Amino acid sequence: MAPRRKAAPAPEAGLDGTLTRQFLAVELAKEHNYLSQTQAYGIVQTTIELMSQTLLSGQNIEFRDFGVLQVVTRKPRPGRNPRKPEQSVIIPKRTSVRFKLSRRLKDALNAAAPAAHS
């Protein structure tokens, strides 16, 4: 078994703290000198498209030590119209994606949480 590569420090995301495709591409190009930013952006775009196709086909996506994207179907259920609370409505069934965090990442987030909010 190959030794684990030490994780690089987390880069600062975009100006508003959001991780974007462009930011991922720039960081990927920095990490791998043989890739241009255009090539890196193509890799990021292709990865996102493959992930979308996988979810649309009803399959789950698993990244070890990160988490799982699960396709879930929510059952129809009774609800209320917020504008007319006396009016009942049936919320139809729908499909959505649930992200289940890996235990390792969850533990790391919980360990870092007090320092992040100080």
Order of alpha helices (4+ residues) and beta strands (2+ residues): alpha-alpha-beta-beta-beta-beta-beta-alpha
